[in-house]
Amino acid sequence: MVQAWIDGWERDGLSSWIVRDADSGVVLGNAGCWVKRDVFWNLGYRLAYDAQGRGIASRVSGHAVKEARVVRPELPVVAILLEHNKASARVAEKVGLTVQHRGPDAGNPDPEAIRLVAADRPLSESQVHAASS
């Protein structure tokens, strides 16, 4: 995973960051944008349970979205979410993404799981397909 982030930084000029507590230096998780399938920026964030609910994912994700728009502004910023993850959806909304697609979560063992594709702009059919498959 870390090697993929390093490769993204070298290839695309942006990828995921390690998120640390500013005071203690403890690793809290990761967040950032990386190019996926050369079609869109994938915004992702994952924090330790005890770091959630403090606005950290929203702050770091906001910085990541701004950087993605500078590095390759022609690519949309996309977050791929599960509908039941309301906290993740709030982060995407706070950084300016809106739901562009709602459908089954292909490959999920839960047949009831619904995937949301949120983006900073309308997506083409091929971009929705790339994000939802």
N, CA, C and O atoms as CSV, one atom per row, in Angstrom:
chain,resi,resn,atom,element,x,y,z
A,1,MET,N,N,0.822,-1.179,0.000
A,1,MET,CA,C,0.000,0.000,0.000
A,1,MET,C,C,0.874,1.253,0.000
A,1,MET,O,O,0.665,2.159,-0.806
A,2,VAL,N,N,1.849,1.303,0.901
A,2,VAL,CA,C,2.729,2.466,0.960
A,2,VAL,C,C,3.506,2.614,-0.346
A,2,VAL,O,O,3.706,3.728,-0.831
A,3,GLN,N,N,3.944,1.490,-0.916
A,3,GLN,CA,C,4.669,1.565,-2.189
A,3,GLN,C,C,3.771,2.145,-3.280
A,3,GLN,O,O,4.236,2.922,-4.113
A,4,ALA,N,N,2.503,1.780,-3.284
A,4,ALA,CA,C,1.569,2.349,-4.269
A,4,ALA,C,C,1.447,3.855,-4.078
A,4,ALA,O,O,1.360,4.593,-5.059
A,5,TRP,N,N,1.439,4.325,-2.824
A,5,TRP,CA,C,1.395,5.775,-2.581
A,5,TRP,C,C,2.654,6.439,-3.115
A,5,TRP,O,O,2.585,7.481,-3.767
A,6,ILE,N,N,3.805,5.833,-2.837
A,6,ILE,CA,C,5.074,6.386,-3.323
A,6,ILE,C,C,5.068,6.441,-4.844
A,6,ILE,O,O,5.465,7.446,-5.434
A,7,ASP,N,N,4.619,5.363,-5.478
A,7,ASP,CA,C,4.544,5.338,-6.939
A,7,ASP,C,C,3.638,6.452,-7.455
A,7,ASP,O,O,3.957,7.106,-8.448
A,8,GLY,N,N,2.510,6.667,-6.782
A,8,GLY,CA,C,1.591,7.737,-7.171
A,8,GLY,C,C,2.235,9.109,-7.068
A,8,GLY,O,O,2.072,9.943,-7.960
A,9,TRP,N,N,2.960,9.347,-5.993
A,9,TRP,CA,C,3.667,10.623,-5.849
A,9,TRP,C,C,4.654,10.810,-6.988
A,9,TRP,O,O,4.737,11.896,-7.563
A,10,GLU,N,N,5.407,9.761,-7.322
A,10,GLU,CA,C,6.412,9.867,-8.380
A,10,GLU,C,C,5.778,10.010,-9.759
A,10,GLU,O,O,6.263,10.792,-10.577
A,11,ARG,N,N,4.717,9.282,-10.030
A,11,ARG,CA,C,4.077,9.285,-11.341
A,11,ARG,C,C,3.169,10.504,-11.537
A,11,ARG,O,O,3.198,11.142,-12.590
A,12,ASP,N,N,2.363,10.825,-10.520
A,12,ASP,CA,C,1.296,11.810,-10.686
A,12,ASP,C,C,1.512,13.119,-9.939
A,12,ASP,O,O,0.802,14.096,-10.176
A,13,GLY,N,N,2.493,13.142,-9.034
A,13,GLY,CA,C,2.747,14.360,-8.272
A,13,GLY,C,C,1.848,14.543,-7.065
A,13,GLY,O,O,1.893,15.583,-6.409
A,14,LEU,N,N,1.030,13.541,-6.766
A,14,LEU,CA,C,0.135,13.594,-5.605
A,14,LEU,C,C,-0.339,12.186,-5.312
A,14,LEU,O,O,-0.522,11.382,-6.226
A,15,SER,N,N,-0.536,11.890,-4.046
A,15,SER,CA,C,-1.075,10.602,-3.629
A,15,SER,C,C,-1.552,10.741,-2.189
A,15,SER,O,O,-1.894,11.838,-1.748
A,16,SER,N,N,-1.574,9.660,-1.474
A,16,SER,CA,C,-2.054,9.677,-0.096
A,16,SER,C,C,-0.966,10.153,0.858
A,16,SER,O,O,0.221,9.907,0.645
A,17,TRP,N,N,-1.390,10.831,1.902
A,17,TRP,CA,C,-0.502,11.282,2.966
A,17,TRP,C,C,-0.717,10.425,4.204
A,17,TRP,O,O,-1.815,9.923,4.442
A,18,ILE,N,N,0.335,10.266,4.984
A,18,ILE,CA,C,0.203,9.700,6.322
A,18,ILE,C,C,-0.263,10.839,7.217
A,18,ILE,O,O,0.308,11.929,7.177
A,19,VAL,N,N,-1.278,10.605,8.013
A,19,VAL,CA,C,-1.822,11.627,8.905
A,19,VAL,C,C,-1.332,11.326,10.317
A,19,VAL,O,O,-1.533,10.232,10.844
A,20,ARG,N,N,-0.689,12.320,10.914
A,20,ARG,CA,C,-0.161,12.174,12.272
A,20,ARG,C,C,-0.783,13.217,13.189
A,20,ARG,O,O,-1.194,14.288,12.743
A,21,ASP,N,N,-0.846,12.890,14.468
A,21,ASP,CA,C,-1.262,13.850,15.476
A,21,ASP,C,C,-0.196,14.942,15.561
A,21,ASP,O,O,0.991,14.638,15.683
A,22,ALA,N,N,-0.603,16.195,15.499
A,22,ALA,CA,C,0.351,17.313,15.470
A,22,ALA,C,C,1.179,17.398,16.748
A,22,ALA,O,O,2.334,17.818,16.697
A,23,ASP,N,N,0.624,17.014,17.875
A,23,ASP,CA,C,1.347,17.119,19.139
A,23,ASP,C,C,2.237,15.915,19.426
A,23,ASP,O,O,3.407,16.068,19.778
A,24,SER,N,N,1.678,14.721,19.273
A,24,SER,CA,C,2.411,13.514,19.665
A,24,SER,C,C,3.169,12.845,18.523
A,24,SER,O,O,4.106,12.082,18.759
A,25,GLY,N,N,2.769,13.128,17.294
A,25,GLY,CA,C,3.384,12.460,16.152
A,25,GLY,C,C,2.826,11.072,15.883
A,25,GLY,O,O,3.268,10.403,14.949
A,26,VAL,N,N,1.863,10.626,16.680
A,26,VAL,CA,C,1.254,9.311,16.509
A,26,VAL,C,C,0.528,9.257,15.157
A,26,VAL,O,O,-0.193,10.185,14.788
A,27,VAL,N,N,0.731,8.165,14.437
A,27,VAL,CA,C,0.036,7.983,13.157
A,27,VAL,C,C,-1.451,7.750,13.427
A,27,VAL,O,O,-1.832,6.872,14.202
A,28,LEU,N,N,-2.284,8.567,12.759
A,28,LEU,CA,C,-3.731,8.471,12.919
A,28,LEU,C,C,-4.391,7.757,11.748
A,28,LEU,O,O,-5.502,7.242,11.874
A,29,GLY,N,N,-3.705,7.727,10.607
A,29,GLY,CA,C,-4.276,7.095,9.422
A,29,GLY,C,C,-3.675,7.670,8.161
A,29,GLY,O,O,-2.514,8.078,8.136
A,30,ASN,N,N,-4.481,7.697,7.113
A,30,ASN,CA,C,-4.033,8.260,5.841
A,30,ASN,C,C,-5.200,8.939,5.138
A,30,ASN,O,O,-6.367,8.642,5.392
A,31,ALA,N,N,-4.849,9.853,4.252
A,31,ALA,CA,C,-5.857,10.552,3.444
A,31,ALA,C,C,-5.150,11.173,2.258
A,31,ALA,O,O,-3.963,11.495,2.324
A,32,GLY,N,N,-5.886,11.338,1.181
A,32,GLY,CA,C,-5.321,12.001,0.021
A,32,GLY,C,C,-6.057,11.651,-1.254
A,32,GLY,O,O,-7.082,10.969,-1.241
A,33,CYS,N,N,-5.507,12.138,-2.361
A,33,CYS,CA,C,-6.039,11.872,-3.693
A,33,CYS,C,C,-4.964,11.194,-4.527
A,33,CYS,O,O,-3.797,11.583,-4.485
A,34,TRP,N,N,-5.358,10.190,-5.275
A,34,TRP,CA,C,-4.451,9.541,-6.206
A,34,TRP,C,C,-5.206,9.292,-7.499
A,34,TRP,O,O,-6.424,9.118,-7.491
A,35,VAL,N,N,-4.482,9.275,-8.609
A,35,VAL,CA,C,-5.104,9.070,-9.914
A,35,VAL,C,C,-5.479,7.597,-10.056
A,35,VAL,O,O,-4.669,6.703,-9.811
A,36,LYS,N,N,-6.707,7.375,-10.450
A,36,LYS,CA,C,-7.197,6.010,-10.635
A,36,LYS,C,C,-7.596,5.828,-12.094
A,36,LYS,O,O,-8.416,6.570,-12.635
A,37,ARG,N,N,-6.992,4.818,-12.714
A,37,ARG,CA,C,-7.281,4.442,-14.103
A,37,ARG,C,C,-7.065,5.599,-15.085
A,37,ARG,O,O,-7.596,5.580,-16.196
A,38,ASP,N,N,-6.300,6.587,-14.681
A,38,ASP,CA,C,-6.039,7.786,-15.480
A,38,ASP,C,C,-7.333,8.489,-15.892
A,38,ASP,O,O,-7.386,9.183,-16.907
A,39,VAL,N,N,-8.384,8.290,-15.070
A,39,VAL,CA,C,-9.705,8.821,-15.394
A,39,VAL,C,C,-10.185,9.834,-14.352
A,39,VAL,O,O,-10.909,10.772,-14.686
A,40,PHE,N,N,-9.785,9.647,-13.098
A,40,PHE,CA,C,-10.235,10.549,-12.036
A,40,PHE,C,C,-9.263,10.489,-10.865
A,40,PHE,O,O,-8.478,9.552,-10.721
A,41,TRP,N,N,-9.347,11.529,-10.030
A,41,TRP,CA,C,-8.660,11.525,-8.740
A,41,TRP,C,C,-9.539,10.761,-7.775
A,41,TRP,O,O,-10.723,11.070,-7.644
A,42,ASN,N,N,-8.993,9.781,-7.107
A,42,ASN,CA,C,-9.735,9.047,-6.088
A,42,ASN,C,C,-9.413,9.662,-4.726
A,42,ASN,O,O,-8.267,9.614,-4.279
A,43,LEU,N,N,-10.396,10.224,-4.082
A,43,LEU,CA,C,-10.230,10.767,-2.736
A,43,LEU,C,C,-10.519,9.657,-1.742
A,43,LEU,O,O,-11.590,9.050,-1.763
A,44,GLY,N,N,-9.554,9.397,-0.871
A,44,GLY,CA,C,-9.739,8.366,0.139
A,44,GLY,C,C,-9.221,8.831,1.483
A,44,GLY,O,O,-8.289,9.631,1.558
A,45,TYR,N,N,-9.825,8.332,2.532
A,45,TYR,CA,C,-9.429,8.697,3.893
A,45,TYR,C,C,-9.785,7.552,4.818
A,45,TYR,O,O,-10.864,6.965,4.734
A,46,ARG,N,N,-8.853,7.253,5.695
A,46,ARG,CA,C,-9.068,6.196,6.695
A,46,ARG,C,C,-8.292,6.593,7.935
A,46,ARG,O,O,-7.074,6.764,7.894
A,47,LEU,N,N,-9.004,6.735,9.026
A,47,LEU,CA,C,-8.387,7.128,10.290
A,47,LEU,C,C,-8.701,6.103,11.374
A,47,LEU,O,O,-9.713,5.404,11.319
A,48,ALA,N,N,-7.815,6.031,12.353
A,48,ALA,CA,C,-8.055,5.186,13.516
A,48,ALA,C,C,-9.361,5.605,14.179
A,48,ALA,O,O,-9.751,6.771,14.129
A,49,TYR,N,N,-10.017,4.654,14.790
A,49,TYR,CA,C,-11.315,4.922,15.399
A,49,TYR,C,C,-11.275,6.104,16.367
A,49,TYR,O,O,-12.172,6.947,16.350
A,50,ASP,N,N,-10.244,6.171,17.207
A,50,ASP,CA,C,-10.186,7.245,18.202
A,50,ASP,C,C,-9.840,8.605,17.593
A,50,ASP,O,O,-9.905,9.618,18.289
A,51,ALA,N,N,-9.476,8.647,16.310
A,51,ALA,CA,C,-9.196,9.919,15.633
A,51,ALA,C,C,-10.408,10.414,14.850
A,51,ALA,O,O,-10.408,11.537,14.347
A,52,GLN,N,N,-11.428,9.589,14.748
A,52,GLN,CA,C,-12.612,9.960,13.976
A,52,GLN,C,C,-13.483,10.944,14.751
A,52,GLN,O,O,-13.468,10.981,15.981
A,53,GLY,N,N,-14.238,11.736,14.001
A,53,GLY,CA,C,-15.175,12.678,14.603
A,53,GLY,C,C,-14.542,13.975,15.062
A,53,GLY,O,O,-15.196,14.767,15.740
A,54,ARG,N,N,-13.286,14.215,14.712
A,54,ARG,CA,C,-12.583,15.437,15.131
A,54,ARG,C,C,-12.344,16.392,13.971
A,54,ARG,O,O,-11.684,17.417,14.145
A,55,GLY,N,N,-12.872,16.071,12.781
A,55,GLY,CA,C,-12.706,16.941,11.621
A,55,GLY,C,C,-11.398,16.753,10.877
A,55,GLY,O,O,-11.110,17.488,9.933
A,56,ILE,N,N,-10.604,15.778,11.290
A,56,ILE,CA,C,-9.294,15.566,10.676
A,56,ILE,C,C,-9.445,15.125,9.220
A,56,ILE,O,O,-8.778,15.671,8.341
A,57,ALA,N,N,-10.306,14.153,8.955
A,57,ALA,CA,C,-10.486,13.666,7.585
A,57,ALA,C,C,-10.963,14.788,6.678
A,57,ALA,O,O,-10.515,14.891,5.536
A,58,SER,N,N,-11.861,15.624,7.168
A,58,SER,CA,C,-12.351,16.748,6.357
A,58,SER,C,C,-11.244,17.746,6.050
A,58,SER,O,O,-11.134,18.223,4.921
A,59,ARG,N,N,-10.423,18.064,7.047
A,59,ARG,CA,C,-9.340,19.035,6.825
A,59,ARG,C,C,-8.314,18.508,5.837
A,59,ARG,O,O,-7.949,19.205,4.890
A,60,VAL,N,N,-7.850,17.294,6.046
A,60,VAL,CA,C,-6.832,16.735,5.156
A,60,VAL,C,C,-7.419,16.515,3.761
A,60,VAL,O,O,-6.751,16.785,2.763
A,61,SER,N,N,-8.639,16.037,3.684
A,61,SER,CA,C,-9.274,15.814,2.386
A,61,SER,C,C,-9.467,17.123,1.633
A,61,SER,O,O,-9.314,17.164,0.413
A,62,GLY,N,N,-9.797,18.181,2.343
A,62,GLY,CA,C,-9.920,19.490,1.700
A,62,GLY,C,C,-8.616,19.919,1.058
A,62,GLY,O,O,-8.613,20.437,-0.059
A,63,HIS,N,N,-7.499,19.708,1.757
A,63,HIS,CA,C,-6.180,20.024,1.194
A,63,HIS,C,C,-5.889,19.138,-0.021
A,63,HIS,O,O,-5.356,19.612,-1.024
A,64,ALA,N,N,-6.235,17.874,0.071
A,64,ALA,CA,C,-5.975,16.941,-1.030
A,64,ALA,C,C,-6.754,17.340,-2.281
A,64,ALA,O,O,-6.213,17.308,-3.387
A,65,VAL,N,N,-8.011,17.714,-2.112
A,65,VAL,CA,C,-8.833,18.128,-3.254
A,65,VAL,C,C,-8.245,19.380,-3.904
A,65,VAL,O,O,-8.172,19.468,-5.130
A,66,LYS,N,N,-7.831,20.338,-3.093
A,66,LYS,CA,C,-7.209,21.557,-3.644
A,66,LYS,C,C,-5.963,21.224,-4.445
A,66,LYS,O,O,-5.764,21.766,-5.532
A,67,GLU,N,N,-5.118,20.336,-3.920
A,67,GLU,CA,C,-3.890,19.950,-4.618
A,67,GLU,C,C,-4.204,19.206,-5.916
A,67,GLU,O,O,-3.555,19.443,-6.935
A,68,ALA,N,N,-5.188,18.313,-5.889
A,68,ALA,CA,C,-5.561,17.569,-7.099
A,68,ALA,C,C,-6.003,18.532,-8.196
A,68,ALA,O,O,-5.679,18.334,-9.367
A,69,ARG,N,N,-6.736,19.562,-7.822
A,69,ARG,CA,C,-7.219,20.538,-8.804
A,69,ARG,C,C,-6.083,21.368,-9.393
A,69,ARG,O,O,-6.208,21.898,-10.497
A,70,VAL,N,N,-4.983,21.481,-8.665
A,70,VAL,CA,C,-3.805,22.188,-9.187
A,70,VAL,C,C,-2.990,21.256,-10.088
A,70,VAL,O,O,-2.576,21.651,-11.178
A,71,VAL,N,N,-2.762,20.024,-9.636
A,71,VAL,CA,C,-1.882,19.087,-10.342
A,71,VAL,C,C,-2.488,18.650,-11.673
A,71,VAL,O,O,-1.818,18.697,-12.705
A,72,ARG,N,N,-3.741,18.228,-11.656
A,72,ARG,CA,C,-4.426,17.813,-12.896
A,72,ARG,C,C,-5.883,18.246,-12.827
A,72,ARG,O,O,-6.767,17.443,-12.530
A,73,PRO,N,N,-6.123,19.521,-13.103
A,73,PRO,CA,C,-7.480,20.056,-12.949
A,73,PRO,C,C,-8.504,19.459,-13.907
A,73,PRO,O,O,-9.707,19.568,-13.669
A,74,GLU,N,N,-8.045,18.831,-14.983
A,74,GLU,CA,C,-8.980,18.243,-15.947
A,74,GLU,C,C,-9.651,16.982,-15.418
A,74,GLU,O,O,-10.687,16.568,-15.938
A,75,LEU,N,N,-9.072,16.365,-14.388
A,75,LEU,CA,C,-9.643,15.146,-13.821
A,75,LEU,C,C,-10.613,15.475,-12.699
A,75,LEU,O,O,-10.303,16.304,-11.843
A,76,PRO,N,N,-11.786,14.841,-12.687
A,76,PRO,CA,C,-12.691,15.035,-11.565
A,76,PRO,C,C,-12.137,14.385,-10.298
A,76,PRO,O,O,-11.360,13.432,-10.359
A,77,VAL,N,N,-12.547,14.913,-9.166
A,77,VAL,CA,C,-12.225,14.303,-7.874
A,77,VAL,C,C,-13.430,13.453,-7.483
A,77,VAL,O,O,-14.562,13.937,-7.468
A,78,VAL,N,N,-13.182,12.195,-7.169
A,78,VAL,CA,C,-14.240,11.224,-6.904
A,78,VAL,C,C,-13.993,10.544,-5.561
A,78,VAL,O,O,-12.856,10.218,-5.221
A,79,ALA,N,N,-15.054,10.334,-4.810
A,79,ALA,CA,C,-15.009,9.505,-3.598
A,79,ALA,C,C,-15.996,8.361,-3.805
A,79,ALA,O,O,-17.147,8.577,-4.184
A,80,ILE,N,N,-15.533,7.156,-3.552
A,80,ILE,CA,C,-16.355,5.963,-3.698
A,80,ILE,C,C,-16.714,5.493,-2.295
A,80,ILE,O,O,-15.837,5.144,-1.506
A,81,LEU,N,N,-17.998,5.487,-1.994
A,81,LEU,CA,C,-18.472,5.283,-0.621
A,81,LEU,C,C,-19.504,4.165,-0.559
A,81,LEU,O,O,-20.125,3.815,-1.562
A,82,LEU,N,N,-19.671,3.623,0.616
A,82,LEU,CA,C,-20.818,2.762,0.874
A,82,LEU,C,C,-21.906,3.626,1.509
A,82,LEU,O,O,-21.631,4.429,2.400
A,83,GLU,N,N,-23.122,3.456,1.050
A,83,GLU,CA,C,-24.229,4.315,1.468
A,83,GLU,C,C,-24.421,4.345,2.979
A,83,GLU,O,O,-24.780,5.387,3.528
A,84,HIS,N,N,-24.191,3.235,3.659
A,84,HIS,CA,C,-24.420,3.197,5.103
A,84,HIS,C,C,-23.352,3.958,5.897
A,84,HIS,O,O,-23.542,4.215,7.086
A,85,ASN,N,N,-22.235,4.321,5.263
A,85,ASN,CA,C,-21.159,5.030,5.968
A,85,ASN,C,C,-21.431,6.534,5.925
A,85,ASN,O,O,-20.864,7.262,5.110
A,86,LYS,N,N,-22.294,6.971,6.805
A,86,LYS,CA,C,-22.735,8.376,6.823
A,86,LYS,C,C,-21.594,9.335,7.138
A,86,LYS,O,O,-21.555,10.438,6.592
A,87,ALA,N,N,-20.668,8.942,8.004
A,87,ALA,CA,C,-19.543,9.819,8.349
A,87,ALA,C,C,-18.665,10.074,7.124
A,87,ALA,O,O,-18.241,11.206,6.891
A,88,SER,N,N,-18.395,9.047,6.354
A,88,SER,CA,C,-17.594,9.196,5.145
A,88,SER,C,C,-18.308,10.092,4.134
A,88,SER,O,O,-17.680,10.925,3.481
A,89,ALA,N,N,-19.604,9.918,4.014
A,89,ALA,CA,C,-20.389,10.757,3.098
A,89,ALA,C,C,-20.347,12.224,3.524
A,89,ALA,O,O,-20.305,13.115,2.675
A,90,ARG,N,N,-20.357,12.479,4.832
A,90,ARG,CA,C,-20.271,13.866,5.313
A,90,ARG,C,C,-18.936,14.503,4.946
A,90,ARG,O,O,-18.886,15.680,4.589
A,91,VAL,N,N,-17.853,13.731,5.033
A,91,VAL,CA,C,-16.541,14.251,4.635
A,91,VAL,C,C,-16.571,14.633,3.160
A,91,VAL,O,O,-16.148,15.729,2.793
A,92,ALA,N,N,-17.064,13.740,2.318
A,92,ALA,CA,C,-17.130,14.017,0.879
A,92,ALA,C,C,-17.959,15.276,0.613
A,92,ALA,O,O,-17.580,16.112,-0.207
A,93,GLU,N,N,-19.076,15.404,1.300
A,93,GLU,CA,C,-19.930,16.582,1.125
A,93,GLU,C,C,-19.216,17.859,1.576
A,93,GLU,O,O,-19.309,18.888,0.908
A,94,LYS,N,N,-18.509,17.799,2.698
A,94,LYS,CA,C,-17.809,18.977,3.223
A,94,LYS,C,C,-16.742,19.495,2.267
A,94,LYS,O,O,-16.457,20.692,2.251
A,95,VAL,N,N,-16.144,18.601,1.462
A,95,VAL,CA,C,-15.108,19.045,0.527
A,95,VAL,C,C,-15.674,19.342,-0.861
A,95,VAL,O,O,-14.921,19.543,-1.814
A,96,GLY,N,N,-16.997,19.368,-0.971
A,96,GLY,CA,C,-17.633,19.826,-2.206
A,96,GLY,C,C,-18.045,18.753,-3.189
A,96,GLY,O,O,-18.334,19.063,-4.345
A,97,LEU,N,N,-18.082,17.495,-2.764
A,97,LEU,CA,C,-18.499,16.426,-3.665
A,97,LEU,C,C,-19.990,16.147,-3.492
A,97,LEU,O,O,-20.528,16.246,-2.389
A,98,THR,N,N,-20.645,15.798,-4.589
A,98,THR,CA,C,-22.058,15.429,-4.546
A,98,THR,C,C,-22.235,14.075,-5.221
A,98,THR,O,O,-21.459,13.700,-6.100
A,99,VAL,N,N,-23.250,13.358,-4.806
A,99,VAL,CA,C,-23.498,12.015,-5.341
A,99,VAL,C,C,-23.868,12.119,-6.817
A,99,VAL,O,O,-24.777,12.851,-7.207
A,100,GLN,N,N,-23.124,11.356,-7.624
A,100,GLN,CA,C,-23.338,11.305,-9.075
A,100,GLN,C,C,-23.901,9.955,-9.518
A,100,GLN,O,O,-24.445,9.826,-10.614
A,101,HIS,N,N,-23.761,8.946,-8.641
A,101,HIS,CA,C,-24.223,7.601,-8.994
A,101,HIS,C,C,-24.535,6.833,-7.713
A,101,HIS,O,O,-23.854,6.977,-6.697
A,102,ARG,N,N,-25.580,6.018,-7.789
A,102,ARG,CA,C,-25.967,5.130,-6.694
A,102,ARG,C,C,-26.325,3.797,-7.316
A,102,ARG,O,O,-27.148,3.725,-8.229
A,103,GLY,N,N,-25.688,2.717,-6.804
A,103,GLY,CA,C,-25.990,1.402,-7.352
A,103,GLY,C,C,-25.411,0.298,-6.503
A,103,GLY,O,O,-24.798,0.565,-5.469
A,104,PRO,N,N,-25.598,-0.950,-6.927
A,104,PRO,CA,C,-25.074,-2.085,-6.170
A,104,PRO,C,C,-23.552,-1.990,-6.044
A,104,PRO,O,O,-22.879,-1.476,-6.937
A,105,ASP,N,N,-23.026,-2.484,-4.942
A,105,ASP,CA,C,-21.586,-2.491,-4.713
A,105,ASP,C,C,-21.024,-3.804,-5.240
A,105,ASP,O,O,-20.983,-4.804,-4.524
A,106,ALA,N,N,-20.594,-3.791,-6.493
A,106,ALA,CA,C,-20.104,-5.000,-7.168
A,106,ALA,C,C,-18.998,-5.659,-6.356
A,106,ALA,O,O,-18.057,-4.999,-5.914
A,107,GLY,N,N,-19.120,-6.949,-6.168
A,107,GLY,CA,C,-18.100,-7.710,-5.455
A,107,GLY,C,C,-18.251,-7.724,-3.949
A,107,GLY,O,O,-17.532,-8.459,-3.272
A,108,ASN,N,N,-19.146,-6.950,-3.414
A,108,ASN,CA,C,-19.349,-6.924,-1.973
A,108,ASN,C,C,-20.116,-8.189,-1.563
A,108,ASN,O,O,-21.119,-8.526,-2.194
A,109,PRO,N,N,-19.665,-8.890,-0.525
A,109,PRO,CA,C,-20.386,-10.093,-0.098
A,109,PRO,C,C,-21.791,-9.792,0.431
A,109,PRO,O,O,-22.629,-10.691,0.505
A,110,ASP,N,N,-22.052,-8.539,0.797
A,110,ASP,CA,C,-23.387,-8.142,1.247
A,110,ASP,C,C,-24.196,-7.708,0.027
A,110,ASP,O,O,-23.940,-6.637,-0.525
A,111,PRO,N,N,-25.161,-8.510,-0.403
A,111,PRO,CA,C,-25.921,-8.169,-1.610
A,111,PRO,C,C,-26.766,-6.897,-1.450
A,111,PRO,O,O,-27.232,-6.334,-2.440
A,112,GLU,N,N,-26.960,-6.451,-0.218
A,112,GLU,CA,C,-27.739,-5.240,0.039
A,112,GLU,C,C,-26.872,-3.972,0.024
A,112,GLU,O,O,-27.405,-2.865,0.094
A,113,ALA,N,N,-25.557,-4.121,-0.066
A,113,ALA,CA,C,-24.649,-2.969,-0.018
A,113,ALA,C,C,-24.855,-2.079,-1.244
A,113,ALA,O,O,-24.954,-2.558,-2.374
A,114,ILE,N,N,-24.914,-0.784,-0.992
A,114,ILE,CA,C,-25.104,0.204,-2.052
A,114,ILE,C,C,-23.869,1.087,-2.127
A,114,ILE,O,O,-23.420,1.632,-1.119
A,115,ARG,N,N,-23.327,1.224,-3.331
A,115,ARG,CA,C,-22.159,2.073,-3.571
A,115,ARG,C,C,-22.633,3.436,-4.065
A,115,ARG,O,O,-23.513,3.540,-4.919
A,116,LEU,N,N,-22.025,4.470,-3.505
A,116,LEU,CA,C,-22.241,5.839,-3.966
A,116,LEU,C,C,-20.954,6.322,-4.615
A,116,LEU,O,O,-19.861,6.047,-4.121
A,117,VAL,N,N,-21.085,7.033,-5.706
A,117,VAL,CA,C,-19.954,7.695,-6.347
A,117,VAL,C,C,-20.240,9.188,-6.269
A,117,VAL,O,O,-21.163,9.695,-6.906
A,118,ALA,N,N,-19.432,9.877,-5.478
A,118,ALA,CA,C,-19.573,11.323,-5.321
A,118,ALA,C,C,-18.436,11.999,-6.081
A,118,ALA,O,O,-17.333,11.457,-6.153
A,119,ALA,N,N,-18.691,13.162,-6.640
A,119,ALA,CA,C,-17.665,13.848,-7.424
A,119,ALA,C,C,-17.831,15.352,-7.316
A,119,ALA,O,O,-18.864,15.864,-6.886
A,120,ASP,N,N,-16.766,16.045,-7.726
A,120,ASP,CA,C,-16.779,17.509,-7.677
A,120,ASP,C,C,-17.404,18.133,-8.920
A,120,ASP,O,O,-17.470,19.357,-9.035
A,121,ARG,N,N,-17.863,17.294,-9.852
A,121,ARG,CA,C,-18.507,17.771,-11.080
A,121,ARG,C,C,-19.288,16.612,-11.681
A,121,ARG,O,O,-19.090,15.467,-11.277
A,122,PRO,N,N,-20.163,16.881,-12.629
A,122,PRO,CA,C,-20.858,15.774,-13.291
A,122,PRO,C,C,-19.847,14.847,-13.968
A,122,PRO,O,O,-18.827,15.292,-14.494
A,123,LEU,N,N,-20.154,13.555,-13.941
A,123,LEU,CA,C,-19.268,12.548,-14.522
A,123,LEU,C,C,-19.848,11.997,-15.816
A,123,LEU,O,O,-21.065,11.886,-15.967
A,124,SER,N,N,-18.966,11.655,-16.745
A,124,SER,CA,C,-19.402,10.981,-17.964
A,124,SER,C,C,-19.790,9.546,-17.605
A,124,SER,O,O,-19.483,9.054,-16.519
A,125,GLU,N,N,-20.460,8.902,-18.530
A,125,GLU,CA,C,-20.849,7.510,-18.312
A,125,GLU,C,C,-19.613,6.632,-18.105
A,125,GLU,O,O,-19.634,5.726,-17.273
A,126,SER,N,N,-18.548,6.890,-18.848
A,126,SER,CA,C,-17.332,6.078,-18.707
A,126,SER,C,C,-16.651,6.341,-17.369
A,126,SER,O,O,-16.073,5.421,-16.790
A,127,GLN,N,N,-16.702,7.566,-16.864
A,127,GLN,CA,C,-16.128,7.860,-15.553
A,127,GLN,C,C,-16.934,7.185,-14.449
A,127,GLN,O,O,-16.359,6.653,-13.499
A,128,VAL,N,N,-18.258,7.203,-14.565
A,128,VAL,CA,C,-19.097,6.512,-13.574
A,128,VAL,C,C,-18.781,5.020,-13.608
A,128,VAL,O,O,-18.646,4.392,-12.558
A,129,HIS,N,N,-18.664,4.453,-14.796
A,129,HIS,CA,C,-18.357,3.027,-14.917
A,129,HIS,C,C,-16.998,2.707,-14.285
A,129,HIS,O,O,-16.864,1.717,-13.566
A,130,ALA,N,N,-16.006,3.537,-14.551
A,130,ALA,CA,C,-14.661,3.309,-13.986
A,130,ALA,C,C,-14.695,3.385,-12.460
A,130,ALA,O,O,-13.979,2.640,-11.791
A,131,ALA,N,N,-15.507,4.264,-11.910
A,131,ALA,CA,C,-15.583,4.432,-10.461
A,131,ALA,C,C,-16.458,3.377,-9.785
A,131,ALA,O,O,-16.274,3.084,-8.603
A,132,SER,N,N,-17.385,2.820,-10.510
A,132,SER,CA,C,-18.329,1.911,-9.863
A,132,SER,C,C,-18.067,0.443,-10.180
A,132,SER,O,O,-18.837,-0.427,-9.774
A,133,SER,N,N,-16.997,0.167,-10.894
A,133,SER,CA,C,-16.717,-1.241,-11.199
A,133,SER,C,C,-15.419,-1.689,-10.551
A,133,SER,O,O,-15.022,-2.845,-10.698
